[in-house]
């Protein structure tokens, strides 16, 4: 009798003795299958409705009412993502390093920061959009611009990056730190040469989630970046992202086919970013 058959018999015997465990196992499997089925259905639905309408005119660099081109929105999406990450990632990572490596455990100030972070992560995006419109667009007099949208999105994704980076740093074994200290390295050198590189995969996972939220955001950007269907000459100009572009096309009701085609490109963009980030994380881990 093989080891697999022996293990299977042991599991079946355990389930007979504990029917509740078998029921929980079935519920877990059913939930996983249901989630996977819904995901596959959504992807297949978007591809079936959108792929036939992906035409060369859809990638024209100039938007017109005839082609409903998504290329300006795609460029704006890339620029918006890079700007938002450039603002949020350094603050998020450095804040997490302070909370984990430098702040004392049980510190009330640290607990207040964590409570604030969790509160910010639960605020609806429309509230961020209204704040961005009142502060960045009106008070700072930036107007509807990519910069106003980027700062608004940076505030949105900052709690996510902080929490994921904090968990990634905590997952690094203390033996790494103790070994570095034992070899004579200081606190700063240990953090940036030992701890931080070991936590890169977890940090990148948070960045990937943040990119997904940036790419799919609409409510906050409508009130801050605007919805001009063109590539602005600078970050102080107004422009729409892919998600806002798709929302406008569907809202008008005249370009539903192009809206589905835009959804396909958006899906491919997110999958591509996730794949590229995974490859980078593996190479950094091996290095």
KEMARMAR-300834 format. One record per residue (C-alpha): chain; x, y, z. Coordinates in steps of 0.05 Angstrom, whole numbers, plus 5000, padded with zeros to 4 digits. Layout:
<nodes>
ch->A&u->X&v->Y&w->Z
...
</nodes>
This chain:
<nodes>
ch->A&u->5000&v->5000&w->5000
ch->A&u->5028&v->5067&w->4980
ch->A&u->5038&v->5125&w->5027
ch->A&u->4984&v->5166&w->4991
ch->A&u->4932&v->5112&w->5002
ch->A&u->4952&v->5106&w->5076
ch->A&u->4946&v->5182&w->5085
ch->A&u->4878&v->5181&w->5050
ch->A&u->4852&v->5126&w->5096
ch->A&u->4877&v->5164&w->5157
ch->A&u->4840&v->5227&w->5134
ch->A&u->4776&v->5188&w->5121
ch->A&u->4781&v->5156&w->5189
ch->A&u->4790&v->5225&w->5222
ch->A&u->4730&v->5252&w->5184
ch->A&u->4687&v->5193&w->5209
ch->A&u->4706&v->5207&w->5280
ch->A&u->4693&v->5282&w->5271
ch->A&u->4636&v->5295&w->5223
ch->A&u->4640&v->5370&w->5237
ch->A&u->4711&v->5373&w->5208
ch->A&u->4685&v->5339&w->5144
ch->A&u->4629&v->5390&w->5138
ch->A&u->4677&v->5448&w->5147
ch->A&u->4723&v->5418&w->5095
ch->A&u->4665&v->5412&w->5046
ch->A&u->4645&v->5485&w->5059
ch->A&u->4716&v->5509&w->5047
ch->A&u->4722&v->5470&w->4982
ch->A&u->4654&v->5495&w->4959
ch->A&u->4673&v->5567&w->4974
ch->A&u->4738&v->5560&w->4936
ch->A&u->4704&v->5528&w->4876
ch->A&u->4650&v->5582&w->4877
ch->A&u->4701&v->5638&w->4880
ch->A&u->4741&v->5608&w->4823
ch->A&u->4679&v->5598&w->4781
ch->A&u->4656&v->5670&w->4790
ch->A&u->4726&v->5695&w->4771
ch->A&u->4728&v->5652&w->4708
ch->A&u->4657&v->5674&w->4689
ch->A&u->4674&v->5748&w->4696
ch->A&u->4738&v->5742&w->4656
ch->A&u->4705&v->5701&w->4602
ch->A&u->4646&v->5749&w->4598
ch->A&u->4691&v->5809&w->4590
ch->A&u->4734&v->5775&w->4537
ch->A&u->4675&v->5750&w->4497
ch->A&u->4641&v->5818&w->4497
ch->A&u->4704&v->5860&w->4487
ch->A&u->4755&v->5823&w->4443
ch->A&u->4715&v->5827&w->4378
ch->A&u->4715&v->5903&w->4384
ch->A&u->4789&v->5914&w->4394
ch->A&u->4807&v->5950&w->4330
ch->A&u->4868&v->5990&w->4307
ch->A&u->4827&v->6055&w->4312
ch->A&u->4818&v->6041&w->4386
ch->A&u->4892&v->6054&w->4395
ch->A&u->4895&v->6120&w->4358
ch->A&u->4934&v->6174&w->4395
ch->A&u->4878&v->6224&w->4383
ch->A&u->4809&v->6213&w->4413
ch->A&u->4749&v->6229&w->4369
ch->A&u->4675&v->6213&w->4373
ch->A&u->4685&v->6163&w->4316
ch->A&u->4741&v->6120&w->4344
ch->A&u->4731&v->6129&w->4420
ch->A&u->4806&v->6116&w->4426
ch->A&u->4832&v->6090&w->4492
ch->A&u->4906&v->6106&w->4479
ch->A&u->4906&v->6174&w->4514
ch->A&u->4871&v->6143&w->4574
ch->A&u->4922&v->6086&w->4575
ch->A&u->4980&v->6135&w->4575
ch->A&u->4947&v->6175&w->4630
ch->A&u->4937&v->6111&w->4670
ch->A&u->5011&v->6094&w->4667
ch->A&u->5031&v->6165&w->4687
ch->A&u->4980&v->6167&w->4743
ch->A&u->5004&v->6100&w->4770
ch->A&u->5077&v->6120&w->4770
ch->A&u->5063&v->6188&w->4802
ch->A&u->5020&v->6157&w->4857
ch->A&u->5071&v->6103&w->4873
ch->A&u->5127&v->6153&w->4872
ch->A&u->5091&v->6193&w->4926
ch->A&u->5062&v->6137&w->4968
ch->A&u->5114&v->6081&w->4968
ch->A&u->5172&v->6118&w->5002
ch->A&u->5126&v->6146&w->5056
ch->A&u->5092&v->6078&w->5066
ch->A&u->5157&v->6038&w->5071
ch->A&u->5193&v->6088&w->5116
ch->A&u->5133&v->6093&w->5162
ch->A&u->5129&v->6018&w->5167
ch->A&u->5204&v->6014&w->5183
ch->A&u->5195&v->6064&w->5239
ch->A&u->5135&v->6027&w->5268
ch->A&u->5169&v->5958&w->5266
ch->A&u->5243&v->5972&w->5276
ch->A&u->5248&v->6036&w->5316
ch->A&u->5184&v->6049&w->5355
ch->A&u->5180&v->6013&w->5421
ch->A&u->5128&v->5959&w->5431
ch->A&u->5066&v->5981&w->5467
ch->A&u->5078&v->6053&w->5448
ch->A&u->5012&v->6092&w->5449
ch->A&u->5035&v->6136&w->5392
ch->A&u->5046&v->6074&w->5349
ch->A&u->4978&v->6046&w->5367
ch->A&u->4946&v->6113&w->5348
ch->A&u->4981&v->6111&w->5280
ch->A&u->4957&v->6040&w->5267
ch->A&u->4886&v->6059&w->5287
ch->A&u->4889&v->6118&w->5240
ch->A&u->4916&v->6075&w->5184
ch->A&u->4861&v->6024&w->5192
ch->A&u->4809&v->6079&w->5193
ch->A&u->4837&v->6110&w->5129
ch->A&u->4835&v->6043&w->5093
ch->A&u->4760&v->6038&w->5105
ch->A&u->4740&v->6106&w->5078
ch->A&u->4701&v->6103&w->5012
ch->A&u->4738&v->6128&w->4951
ch->A&u->4685&v->6181&w->4937
ch->A&u->4703&v->6214&w->5003
ch->A&u->4776&v->6217&w->4981
ch->A&u->4753&v->6247&w->4916
ch->A&u->4714&v->6302&w->4951
ch->A&u->4773&v->6316&w->4997
ch->A&u->4820&v->6319&w->4937
ch->A&u->4773&v->6367&w->4901
ch->A&u->4767&v->6413&w->4961
ch->A&u->4840&v->6412&w->4981
ch->A&u->4884&v->6398&w->4920
ch->A&u->4839&v->6425&w->4865
ch->A&u->4808&v->6485&w->4901
ch->A&u->4852&v->6504&w->4961
ch->A&u->4919&v->6489&w->4929
ch->A&u->4893&v->6517&w->4862
ch->A&u->4920&v->6459&w->4822
ch->A&u->4855&v->6452&w->4784
ch->A&u->4834&v->6386&w->4752
ch->A&u->4902&v->6355&w->4740
ch->A&u->4940&v->6290&w->4741
ch->A&u->4980&v->6316&w->4800
ch->A&u->4917&v->6328&w->4841
ch->A&u->4893&v->6258&w->4824
ch->A&u->4960&v->6227&w->4840
ch->A&u->4964&v->6259&w->4909
ch->A&u->4892&v->6237&w->4924
ch->A&u->4907&v->6166&w->4903
ch->A&u->4972&v->6167&w->4943
ch->A&u->4933&v->6182&w->5006
ch->A&u->4885&v->6125&w->4988
ch->A&u->4939&v->6072&w->4978
ch->A&u->4985&v->6095&w->5035
ch->A&u->4950&v->6054&w->5089
ch->A&u->4953&v->5992&w->5045
ch->A&u->5027&v->5999&w->5032
ch->A&u->5041&v->6013&w->5105
ch->A&u->5004&v->5952&w->5131
ch->A&u->5032&v->5903&w->5080
ch->A&u->5103&v->5929&w->5090
ch->A&u->5094&v->5925&w->5166
ch->A&u->5072&v->5853&w->5161
ch->A&u->5129&v->5836&w->5113
ch->A&u->5180&v->5866&w->5161
ch->A&u->5151&v->5828&w->5220
ch->A&u->5155&v->5763&w->5181
ch->A&u->5231&v->5770&w->5177
ch->A&u->5261&v->5725&w->5232
ch->A&u->5294&v->5760&w->5290
ch->A&u->5354&v->5714&w->5279
ch->A&u->5372&v->5755&w->5217
ch->A&u->5375&v->5818&w->5259
ch->A&u->5414&v->5785&w->5315
ch->A&u->5464&v->5755&w->5266
ch->A&u->5475&v->5823&w->5235
ch->A&u->5484&v->5856&w->5302
ch->A&u->5532&v->5801&w->5323
ch->A&u->5575&v->5816&w->5262
ch->A&u->5581&v->5888&w->5283
ch->A&u->5530&v->5920&w->5237
ch->A&u->5490&v->5980&w->5263
ch->A&u->5415&v->5987&w->5266
ch->A&u->5409&v->6027&w->5201
ch->A&u->5454&v->5980&w->5162
ch->A&u->5417&v->5919&w->5188
ch->A&u->5350&v->5947&w->5168
ch->A&u->5369&v->5968&w->5097
ch->A&u->5418&v->5911&w->5080
ch->A&u->5387&v->5851&w->5116
ch->A&u->5315&v->5862&w->5138
ch->A&u->5288&v->5903&w->5080
ch->A&u->5315&v->5858&w->5024
ch->A&u->5285&v->5798&w->5059
ch->A&u->5217&v->5832&w->5061
ch->A&u->5217&v->5853&w->4988
ch->A&u->5166&v->5799&w->4965
ch->A&u->5116&v->5821&w->5017
ch->A&u->5127&v->5894&w->5002
ch->A&u->5117&v->5882&w->4927
ch->A&u->5052&v->5845&w->4943
ch->A&u->5026&v->5909&w->4975
ch->A&u->5050&v->5951&w->4917
ch->A&u->5014&v->5904&w->4868
ch->A&u->4950&v->5912&w->4908
ch->A&u->4960&v->5987&w->4907
ch->A&u->4970&v->5987&w->4832
ch->A&u->4906&v->5948&w->4824
ch->A&u->4868&v->6000&w->4864
ch->A&u->4899&v->6058&w->4825
ch->A&u->4884&v->6027&w->4757
ch->A&u->4812&v->6011&w->4775
ch->A&u->4795&v->6076&w->4811
ch->A&u->4742&v->6123&w->4782
ch->A&u->4705&v->6161&w->4837
ch->A&u->4766&v->6196&w->4866
ch->A&u->4794&v->6215&w->4797
ch->A&u->4731&v->6244&w->4768
ch->A&u->4733&v->6299&w->4821
ch->A&u->4809&v->6311&w->4818
ch->A&u->4840&v->6291&w->4752
ch->A&u->4779&v->6306&w->4709
ch->A&u->4756&v->6269&w->4647
ch->A&u->4789&v->6303&w->4588
ch->A&u->4801&v->6251&w->4533
ch->A&u->4871&v->6274&w->4517
ch->A&u->4942&v->6268&w->4542
ch->A&u->4960&v->6332&w->4579
ch->A&u->5025&v->6368&w->4564
ch->A&u->5044&v->6367&w->4638
ch->A&u->5022&v->6337&w->4704
ch->A&u->4982&v->6401&w->4717
ch->A&u->4936&v->6384&w->4659
ch->A&u->4871&v->6345&w->4663
ch->A&u->4864&v->6275&w->4635
ch->A&u->4823&v->6212&w->4644
ch->A&u->4849&v->6143&w->4662
ch->A&u->4826&v->6077&w->4632
ch->A&u->4774&v->6065&w->4687
ch->A&u->4745&v->6135&w->4680
ch->A&u->4747&v->6128&w->4604
ch->A&u->4708&v->6062&w->4608
ch->A&u->4658&v->6094&w->4657
ch->A&u->4646&v->6153&w->4611
ch->A&u->4635&v->6109&w->4550
ch->A&u->4586&v->6064&w->4587
ch->A&u->4551&v->6124&w->4619
ch->A&u->4539&v->6157&w->4552
ch->A&u->4508&v->6092&w->4526
ch->A&u->4534&v->6103&w->4455
ch->A&u->4600&v->6065&w->4460
ch->A&u->4584&v->6001&w->4499
ch->A&u->4625&v->5958&w->4452
ch->A&u->4685&v->6003&w->4461
ch->A&u->4674&v->6003&w->4536
ch->A&u->4679&v->5927&w->4537
ch->A&u->4741&v->5930&w->4493
ch->A&u->4771&v->5980&w->4543
ch->A&u->4754&v->5931&w->4599
ch->A&u->4795&v->5877&w->4563
ch->A&u->4855&v->5923&w->4557
ch->A&u->4848&v->5942&w->4630
ch->A&u->4846&v->5868&w->4650
ch->A&u->4908&v->5853&w->4608
ch->A&u->4944&v->5912&w->4639
ch->A&u->4930&v->5889&w->4710
ch->A&u->4951&v->5817&w->4695
ch->A&u->5014&v->5842&w->4661
ch->A&u->5033&v->5886&w->4720
ch->A&u->5021&v->5829&w->4769
ch->A&u->5063&v->5780&w->4727
ch->A&u->5120&v->5830&w->4719
ch->A&u->5120&v->5845&w->4793
ch->A&u->5122&v->5771&w->4810
ch->A&u->5182&v->5761&w->4764
ch->A&u->5218&v->5820&w->4795
ch->A&u->5203&v->5795&w->4866
ch->A&u->5232&v->5726&w->4849
ch->A&u->5296&v->5755&w->4820
ch->A&u->5305&v->5802&w->4879
ch->A&u->5295&v->5744&w->4927
ch->A&u->5347&v->5701&w->4891
ch->A&u->5395&v->5759&w->4891
</nodes>
